[in-house]
Amino acid sequence: MDPDSSVHWGAYPAVYVAVAFTLGVLGGSMFESAVFSVWLSGAGGGVVLFAGAQWWDRSRLVTLAPLGRVLAIAVVVGCAGGARYSIYQASSPRGLAPAAGAGDDDVTLQGTITDAPEQTNEATRFVLTVDSLFGARGTAAVEGRVRVTLKPSPWADRPPSFPELHQGDVTRLRGALRRPPGLRNPGGFDYAGYLSRRGICCTLYVDAPDHVDVLGNQRGVVQSALVSVRAHIRHQVDRYIPSAGGRAVLSALLLGDRSRITDAQRDRFAKTGLMHLLAVSGLHVFLVGMVLYTLLRPLLLRFRTGWRAAEVIRAVLTVAVLILYMLLTGGRPSVVRAVIMATLFIGSIFFQRSTHPLNTLGVAALILLAVRPPMLFDVGFQLSMVAVSGIVTLNPRFLEMVPDRYRTSEALDWALSTATASAAAILGTAPVLLYHFGWVSVAGLLLNMVGIPCTGLALTSAIATVAVGGVWTTAAASFGSAADLFLRGLLATSKYGAAWGSWAGIRMPTPSVWELLALGAGLIAVAQWPRPRLRWRWIIVGGFFMVGSVWGPVVGSGSAPTLDVVFFDVGQGDAVLLKTSSDHHILIDTGPRSPSGAAAEYVVLPFLKRWGIRRLDLVVISHSDEDHLGGLPALLRAVKVSRLAHNGRSADTELYDETRRLLRQKSITHQPVERRDTLQVGPSIRVKVLSPPEQSSFQTENNASVVLEVAYGDVNVLLPGDIEKAAERNLVRTYGEKLEGNVVKVPHHGSETSSHPAFVDSATDSTQTHAVVSVAQNQQYEMPNANVIRRWKVHGNRLHSTATSGAVWIKANGKATRRWQWR
């Protein structure tokens, strides 16, 4: 094996410069209080260090000056990264953010639409660069970018249609301006962070067409051309692609618009490791640009174009097409990275200079981070970078392992190359995927061998459809049918792959830093396999990290079995998950449901998916009010539920009837429970029903709530549902001090109709109880009541509210409890 075939890390200076700049951006995010002058001073120190190294080199025969120069350059570049982050994040005195959420009244904004609006059957979304704010005190000049959603009210009798909008339109909008929600639940989505990394501070929801006024446009030549091209592409796709699924995927491939793709389709692509085929990336740039670059040369030479002229023409045309494609697809990080790398590659051919993909990758990363530093924390940016790094460094190693006898034909060689490239990309992205999602699919290793050709052929046929659609109807229809056929093949691959191979993968819900470092060291060892000395060094380093991953939790006492109690932030409602050390799971209530969907879909289910929980041993519905029962239908459709417990009272609601139908269809055991019942769920915990009593005379649904006491060793968890003072007094008379709990859910969201002083006194443990209020941020229905909160605090309880802190996660080891900071 040729040792020179391995990765020589010293030959890629752009990578080191990009790493130094990245560390500076990371430092800027960690020390946001550091002002620009601090970073400027650091850069000055680097310049002084460089000058000192130069002087030392001239005055000494043997010196460490080269190392000093490298360190000086790293310091200067790193401080440049920190300074760029500081400048980018600096707040403007005319910033729009303070106006968001300042009141409940709608506001009027005026600005220019920055990107191409994405339109679905339910809503239209786009980014608005705001320049004016209209209020009761007049007009104010402001600065900021807003994510706008045009969506009719769900209570409207006839949903109105909004005016058609385009990139560059100057619009005046009236709606609810809010700050986006951050990360409220473990396993959830940090919407505020997602928008912030894109320079967006607020959201604006507009629910009526008469609140949208188009005042004109500020489109230049380029934007006007983009609008026309997008309209042409959409028209040809809608006209010549027969299936709705094909049209949705082509909108993603040609325009970067994934709004038409359903959640079920996204989920299947994610489960099978084919999601990269929907996200415009290097593969699509290669198909659009590099194929054109290859085909142009023989075409130009056939017209007797000189070699130099042919190279200039095909380079300019290809780069122009790539830039157009980048702008059409919204300039996502993966596309920009691929276009930069392709441009550098074409330039190296034209100027006859050698280049390496790692160097071009470093240049691309440096440019992207210099333009928008917070992109470093974007999952798409990270995946794009590590995927290319994995293919460049690992794929050659895998190909070297394949015996020559298996590469006897072009078809077989292509299949092997595709398989090894997929494996390299999967392994390269594994640390990032495990860190963010806790799951890496390996099904894509085989499915990509079908999905990539389908995508390439579909994209090629679609481009031909768009090109001839306006002049040759017959050819456009043929190309469109061909594209639709390949797209159906891609969708079928994801569908059957998800059904048959979604289990194939690596799941690590909460990987430790040690484990991720060990994985990274192992990948570097593979990249250095032809160089035994470096290979074994990295294997030893990886072994050290593996030892740390085993002994770290032991030393930190993190390996002891615990009962995890997670109070989800579902707004105005309840949802509590009990997770035992013996892998049993109990869900008490499921949160509310509204016209926009059930809270369980975007709160509980993401948690279950992230932690690999596919079955709930027991679901308890305390009572049938919508804010407790609302998410159950969605849960029953998504996960396996072994049995259901409830208070035995029926309700005359559509939600209740839907739940009963699903329980019958899925043959799920469901039983009413009452006082003194015990619910068996595993050997480590004991679940007792404290209320409602037998033949309960409680008139209200709240007082008839199922009240549970969960015992784990010496720790008691009290979950009283929405009981009010009558049921509380009954519990105090029946159990007295036995009600005492180490963890207590404050009844009825802190309502003034609950938390009777005698109940609070009985439920409070002398060692400070964790009392949790599950309530919405907007203090709906005047909950929690200030007197009730004061009453719980007087007893020395540690009070937690989902309204202020999001989900509350309590860990109990059988003797004591502690709150776990899950963020």
N, C-alpha and C positions, 0 to 999 in steps of 0.2 A: 504494500500500500504506500502510495507516495505521501510523505509527510507534508509536502508543500501544498497538498490539496485542502488542508485544514484552514481554519479562519486565523489570519494573522492580525490580531487586534491593533497592532501599532501602525497598520497601513491605512487607517480610516480616521484621519484627523477631524473630519466633519462630525463624526459620531461623538468624539470627546468634547468638541465645542458645544454640540447640542446637549450633551449630558450636563456640562457646566452651567449652561443657560437654564436647563430644567431644574437643577438644584437651586439656582437663584430664584426662580419662580416659586419653587416649593418653600424656600426660606421666606419669600415675600408673603406667602399665604399664612405661614406660621407666625410671622411677626408683622401683622398688618399695621400695628401702631408705628412701625419704623417709617420715618418720613424719607422723602427722596434724597435729602442731604446726607442721610446715613449711608445710603447705598453709593452716593457720589464719593463720599469719603473713603469707603471701602475700595472703590475702583482706583482712587488716587493712591491708596496704599499699595495696590497691586502694581501700579505704574512705578512707584518707588522701588518695590521689590524687584521688578524687572530691570530697572536701571542699576540697582546694586548687584544683581547677578551678572550683568554685562561688565561692570567694573571689575568684579571678582575674577571673571573669566580672563580678562586681559592681564591681571596682575599675578595670577597663579598658573603654574604649569599643570597641576592636577586639581580640579575643582568639581564642585557639585553645581556649577552654574547652569548647565542644561536643565537639571531638575528644578532649580530655582526659577528659570524662565517659564517652564511649563506650569509651575504652581502660580506664578504671577499672572500668566495669561488666563488660567482657570479662575483666579480671584476676580480679575477684571470682567470676564464674561459672566461669571456668576452674579456679581454685583449689578451688571447690566440687566440680567434677568430679573433680579429683585426690584431694580428701579423701574423697569418696564411694567411689572405687575403693580407697583405702587402708583404709577401714573394712570394705568388703566382703571384701577379701582377707586381712584380719587373721586369723591363725590362733588357734583357740581352745585354751586349755590342756587342754581335754577332747576335743581332736580325735581322730578315729578313724584318720586316715592313718598314724600311727606303728605301729599294730597290723597294718597290711597288709604281708604278706610278711615278718613278723618270724620266722616259722618255717614249716615244711612242714605242721604239724598244722592240721586244720580248727578254725574258731572258731564260737561260737554268738552270734548277734546278736538283739536284740529291738527292734522299732520299728513304725512305722505306714507303710502303703503310701500314697505320696504321690499317684501318678497312676493312671490306669486301666491295668491290666495288658494287654499285647499278647500274644496267644496265636497261635502257629502250630502246624503239625503236629509240629515238632521241639522247640520250647521255649516257655516263658512268660517274659516280661521285664517288669520294673517298677522303680520307684525306691522305696527304703525309707529313711525318715528314722529313723535309729538313735538310741536313747536308752540302751541297756544292752549291755554286752559281758560274756559269761560265759567265764571262763577257769579255769585250774587254781588260781589264787590267789583266786578268788571273783568277785563281780560288781562291775563298774566302770560308773559313769555316764559316757557318752561322747556326743559330738555329731558328726554327719556324715550325709551322704547317700550311699547305696550303690546302684549299678546291679546288680540281682539278676537272674540267669538260672537258671531251673529247667529243667534238661535232663538226661535220663537218660544214664548212661554209654554210649558207643557199643559197649561190649563186653557190654552186658546182653543176655541171651537173649530176655527179654520186656520191652520198654520199659514201665515202670510209668506210671501216670497220676497226676499231681499234683492236690491238692485245688484246687477253684475259688476264686480269690481276687478281691477287689474293692478299689476305692479306699476308704481309711479303715480297712481291717482291721489289727488289731494282731497281728503274727505273730512267732514265734520261729523262726529259721532256723539251720541248721548247714551250713557249707560252707567252701570255700577262699576266703579274703579276700586280694585282691591289688590292687596298684596297677596301673592300666591302662597298656598300652604307649604310649609316645609315638611321634613320627614317626621310624621306623626306616629308611625307604627313600625315595629321591627319587620323587615321584609317588604316594607312599603316603598313608595316612590317619592323621592325628594323633588317635588315639582318646583319649589322655589330655587333650589340649587341648580336644577336643569335649566331654568330660564336665566338665572343669573350668569351662568357660564356663557350664555349667548347675548349678554348685555341687555337683558329684558328685566325691568324692575317690577312691573305690575301687570295685572290682567284687567280687561274691560269686557263686560258682558252686555250686549245690546239685544233687546228682545222684540223690537218693533221696527219695521222698515222705515217709518216716518222719522226715526231717530238717526237715519243715515242720509247724509247729503254729500253728493259728489260735486266738488267745486271746480274741478278741472284736473289737469295732470301736469307733472313736471318731468315727463319722460324725455330723455335724450335719444340720440340715434340708436344707441346700443339697447336701451330698455324698450324702445318701440319695436326694434327688431325681435327682441326676446318675446314680447307679448304676442307679436304676429306669429312667430314660429310655434310658440306654445299652443296658440289657438288652432293653428294648422294641424299640429300633431294630435291634439285632442279630437279634432273633427275627423281625421283619418282613422284614428283608433276606434272611435265610436261607430264609424261608418263601416269599417271593413273587418273588425274583430268580432266574431259572432257571440262568444260567451262573455258573461259578466265577469267571471273569474279571470279570463284572459285579459279583458280590458283593465281590470284592477291591477294586475301584475305588470302589464305594459306601462301603465301610468307611473308605477314605481321605477321601472327600468329606464324609461325614456325621460321622465320629468322629475324623478325623485319624490313623487307624490304618492305616499302610501295610505292616504286617507280612505281610499276605497277598499282596501284589504280588510277583511273582517278579523275580529279578535281570534276567532277559531283558527283561521288560516295562519295568523301570526304565531299562535301557540304551537301549531304543528311544525312550522318552519324552525321555531326555536328548539323544540324537543328533538328534532332530527339533525341539528347542526347545519341546517341549510339557510339560516337566516341571512348569511352574507350574500346570498343570491338575490335577496330583495333589497338589501342596502347597496346602493350604487358604490362600487369600490374599484380596486385595481383590475379585477377581472373584466368589468364592463368597460373601463377605460381602454384596456388592451383590445377588446373586441371592436370598439368604436374607432380608436385612433391607430393602434399599431398595425392592425390588419390593413387599414387604408394606407399607412406608410409603406407597407410591404408591397401592396398592389400597384401603387403609383409609379414605382421605378420602372418596371417593364413597360407600363403603359406610356410613360413619357419618352423612354428610349425608343419605343416603336415609332413615335412621331419625330424621330431624329433629333431629339433634344440633347444637347451636350451633357456630359457627365456632371460638370459643376452646376449647370443650370437646372438639371433634373434634381440634384440633391437640394438645391436651394428651394425649388418649387415644392417638392414633396415635404420638406421640413416645415416650410411656412404654412402650407395648407393643412398638414397634420396638426401642428400646434394650434392653428386657428380653430380647427374643428374640435380639438380637445378643450380649448378655452370656452367655446360655445357650449359644449356638452356640460362643462363644469357649471357655467352660469345657468343653463336650463335646469339642472338638477339641484340648484340651490346652494352650491358651494359647500357641501358637507366636507368634514375633515378628510374622510377617506378618499373622496374624489380629488380634492385639492392636493393631497399627498401624492396620489397616483399621477396627476397631471404634471406636477413639479418633477417627479422622478422620470416620467416619460419625456418631458422637455429636455432635461439634462442628458438623458440617454441619446436622444436625437441629436443634441448639440455635440456630444462626444463623437458620434459617427461623422457628423459634418466636418468638425475640426480635426478628426482623426486623432483623438486623444482617448486614452483608456480611462475607464471609470468603473467603479464597483457599486453594486446596489446598496451596500451599507453606507457608502459615502453619500450617495444621492438621497438615501433615507434620512441621514443626518441633516443634510441641507433642507429637506422638506420639513422636518420637525422644527428646525430653527426658524424657518420662515413662518410657519403656522403659529408657533408660540410667540414670536415677535409681534405678529398682528393681533393675536388674541390670547394672552397668557393663561386665563382660566381654562382654556381648552385642554390644558394638561390634565385636569380632573374629569374630563368628559370620557365616558366609557368607550364611545365610538372612536375617539382619537387613540386611546390606549390600545384597543383591539386592532386598529389599523396598523399601528407601529409594530406591535409584537407579532402580528400575523406575518408581515413582510420579513421581520427579523428571523422568525422561525423558518420560513421557506428558504431564505438565503443561507442560513447557517446549518440547518438540520437536513434539508432535502438532499444535498450532495452526499451526506453521510449515509442516508438510507439507500440512495441509488448505488453507492459503492458496495453495499451489502448484497445487492441482487446479482446472482450469478449471470454471466453473459448468455448462458444457454436459454434463459427466460426472456431474452431481448432479441429474438431472431426476426421479428417482423415489426413494421411500423405501428400496426394496430396494437400489438402486445406491448411495445415500448411506450406507446401513448397511455395505455391503461396503467402500466406500472408507474409512469411518471405522474399521472393524475393521483394515483393512490398514495405515493410517497409525498407529493406536495400537500395533499389533504392531511396526511398524518403529521407532517411538519407544522402546518398551520394550526391543527388541533392542539398539538403539544405546546407550540409557541404561545397560544392564547390561553392555555389552561390556567396559569397563575392568576391572570386578570379575571377570567370567568369564575374561578373558584372564590376569589376575593369578593366580587360584586354579587354573584348569583348563587354560589355554593353548588354549582352543577356544570359539568362538562359532558356534552354528548359525543360519543364516539361512533354513533350510527352514521354520521356524515362521512366516515371513512369510505364506506361502500356507496352510500346514497349519492355522494358527490360525483361518482363516476357516471351516474345517470343524470343528475341535476345540472352539472356544468354543461354537458353537450346540449341538453334541452334549452338551457338559458342562452347559450351562444347561438344556436340555430334560431331560436325565437327572436332574439334581439336583431340578428342579421335580417331575418324575414320582415321584422317590423320596420326596420330602417328602409328596406326596399319598398314596403307598403307606403310609408310616409313620403318617400321620394317620388313615386310615380302616381300617388293617389289622386292628384289634381289633374293629371293629363292622360292617364291610361287606366280606365276603370277595370277592365278585365284582368290585367296584370296585378293591379292593386288587390283585387278580390282574391286572386290566387295566392299572392304573398301573404295576405291577411289570414286566409284559411290555414296556410302552412304555419304561420306564427301561432295561431290559436291551437293548432294540433300539438305543437311543442310545449306551449304553455299548459295545456291540459296534462301533458306528460309530466311536467314539473309539479303541478298541483297534485297529481296522483302519486308521484314519488313521495311528496311530503305527507300526504294523507295516509298511505299504506305504510310508509316508514314510521309514522307516529303510532299507528295501530300495532305494528309488529316489533318495532325496534326502539321505542321511546325509553325502554328500560336500560338500554345499553349506554352506560356512561359512568362517570365518577361523581359521587355526591359527597361533599364536605360542607355541611351547613355553616359552620363557623370555623374555617381553617385558621390556625394560629400563624403568627409571623414566622415561627420556626419551620412550620410545614411548607409554607410558600417559599422560604429561602432555600430549603432542602430541594424542592422541586426545581427552582431556578438553577441551583448549583448542578443538579443532575443534567439539565438541558445543556448547560455550558460544557459539561464533561463529554456529552455526546458530540457537540460541535467540535471539540478538540480531540476526538477519538484517534485520529492518525498521529497525534503527538503524545506519546505515552507519558512523558513527564508531566505535562500540563493536565492530561486526562486524569491521572491518579491524584494530582493535587486537588482537583475539583471534586473527585469522588470522596476524598478524605474530608473536604470542607462540607460536602453534602451529608456525609455520615455524622459529622459534628452537629449539624443542624437537626438531623433526625433524632439524635440523642437529646438535644434541647427540647424537641417537640414532645418527647416522652417524659422527661424529667421536669420540664418547666411547670406543667400543671400540678405535679406532685409536690414540688417545692413550694409552689404558691397556694397549695391546698385547694386547687380548683378541680380536683378529680373526685372529691367526695360526692356521693349521690345526693341529689336534691329534688325537692318538689318545686317546680316552677309555676307560678301563678301570674298570668299575663292578663291585665285589664286593658283591653283594646280601646283605643280612641275611635269610637264609631259615631261621634256627635251626640245627639240627644237620644241615648239608648244604652243598652248593656250588651256586652259580649266578653266573657271571661274564659280563658283556657287554662286547664290544669294539665301539666305535663310531668309525668312521674319518671323516676330513674329507671323503672322497669319497662319503659316505652309504652305506657298506657296514657290515653288522652281523653279528657272530659271537657266538653264545651257547655258552658252555662249561658244560655241566651245567644242570639245571633245578630243583634243590632237591627236598626230600622231599614225600611225600604221606601224609596221616593220615586217620582217619575223618572229621575235620572239613573236609577238603579239601586241595588241593595248594597249597604255598607259592607256586607260580608264579601262581596265580589272584589272589592279593592282594599280590604283590610284583613279579614280572616284568611281568605284563600291564598293571598300572596305569602302570608306567614306559613301556612301549612305546606305550600309548595317549596319555600326556601328551606325549611327544616325537614323536608322529606316525609311529611306526615300524610299518609294516604288513607288512613282509617281513623275514625273517631269511635272509641269504644262505647261512649255514652254521650248523648246530647240531652240536656235538661232545659226545658222551656219553662221559666218560672210562671208566666201567665201569657195569655194570647194577645196582649196589646201589640200594636204594630212595631213599636220600638224595641221589642224583645223577640218577636216571632218573624220579623220582616225578612231576615236573611236566610231563613231555614230552607225555602225552596231552592235557592241558588246553591246552598251547601249540599243538599240531597242530590242535586244533579251532578255535582263536581267530585265529591268524595264518598267513600263508603262509610255508612253509619251503621253500627251494630245494633243499637237500640235507642229508644227515645223515652224520656220520662216527662210527665207534665202534671198539671193540677187537676185534670179530669173535667174541666169546665169547657163547654163548647162556645163558639162565637159565631155570630151571624155576619161573617165578612167573607169577601172573595179570597183574601189571603188565607184564612183558615180552611176554606174549602179546597183551595189549591194544594195546601199542605197535606190534607187528608188524602187527596188523590195520589200524590207522589208517594206517600207512605204505603198505600195499597199496591201501587204499581211496582215498587221496589221490595215489597214484602218485608218491610222493616218492623220489627217488634216495637210496639209502643204501649206504655202502661201508665195509668194514673197512680200517683203516689200520695201518701199522707203521713202524718206524724207517726214516728217510731219505725218507719220503713228504713231498711238499710240497702244501699245500692252497692253491689259487689263489683269492684273494678280493680283487679290486681291485688297482690298481697301486701303492697307497701302502704296503701292508704285505706282509710275507713270513711265512707260517706253515709251520713245519717240525715234523714229528713226530719226537721223540727216543726214544720208547718206546711200546709194547713192541717188543722186537727181533724179527727174523724167527725163526719157529719157536721162540717163547718157551717156556722151560721153567718159567716161574713157576707155582707151584702155587696161589697165592691170587689172588682176584679183585682185591684192592687192588694187588698188585704188577703186575698186567696192565693197570693204568690207562693211558690215552692221556696221554702227556706232550707238551706243546706248547711251542715257542719261537716267540714272535711278535716280529718285528723291525720297528721303525718308525724309519727313519733310524739313528741311533747308539744308540737305546734298545731294550733287549731285555726282554721280558716272559716269565717262566718260569711255566708252569702245570702242576704235576706230579700233579694228581689226588690219589689216596689211596695213592700208592706208599709202601712200607715200606723197611726198611733194605737188603734184598736188591736191590731194584730201584735204590735210591739208589747202592749200591756199583757196580752195573753201569753206571750213568750216569757216575759219576766215572771209572771205568776207561776208558770209551769217549770221553768228551768232555773230562774234566779241567777246566781253567780256562775252556773254551769254554761251560760251563754258566752262567757269570757273568751275572746279570740285574740290571737296574735296578728291576724290580718282580717279586716272587716270591710266589706263594701257598704258605704253609707247608703241607707235605704232611699229609694225613690229619688235618686239624683240630687239629694240634699234639699228636698222640698220642705217647706214649713209644716206640711201635714205629717211629717215623719220625724224620726230622731227624737222621741220623747226622752226627757232627762233620765228617767229610770232605765230606759233601754240603753242609752249611751253609757250610763254608769255600769250596767251589768255586762255590756259587750266589751268594755275597755279592760285591757290587761295591764297589770301593774308595771310591766316592763316596757311600756310604751307600745301601743298598738299602731300598726300601719292601717290608717283609715283612708279609703280610696273613694273619691267622688267621680262617678262616670257621668260627664255632663258636656254639653256643647260649648264651643268658644263664645257664641253670641249670647249666652245667658238667656236662652229661650225659656219662656214661661217663668221668668224670674227665678231660675234655678242656677246655682245653689243659693239658698237663703242665707243672708249674712248671720242671722242669729243662730242658725243651725251649725254653720261653720265654726262660729265662736264657741258653741257648746261642745263640739268635739275637741277643739283645741284646748279648752279649759282643763280637760282631763289629761293633758300632757301627751296627747296622741300625735304621731307624725302624720300629718294630713297631706295627701297627694290628690291632685285634680288632673284629669285627662284634658281639661280645657286649657290649662297652663303648661303642662309638660308632655302632652301626648300620652302614649301608652305607658302604663306603670307596670314594671316587671319586678316581682318579688320572688326571691329565692329562699327556701327553707331547707335546712339540713337536718331537721328532726329535733333540734334543740333551740335554735335561734333563727331569726329571719333578718334579711337585709335587702335593701333595694338595689337592683342591678342596673347600672347605667348602660343601657343597650346601644346607645348611639355610638 
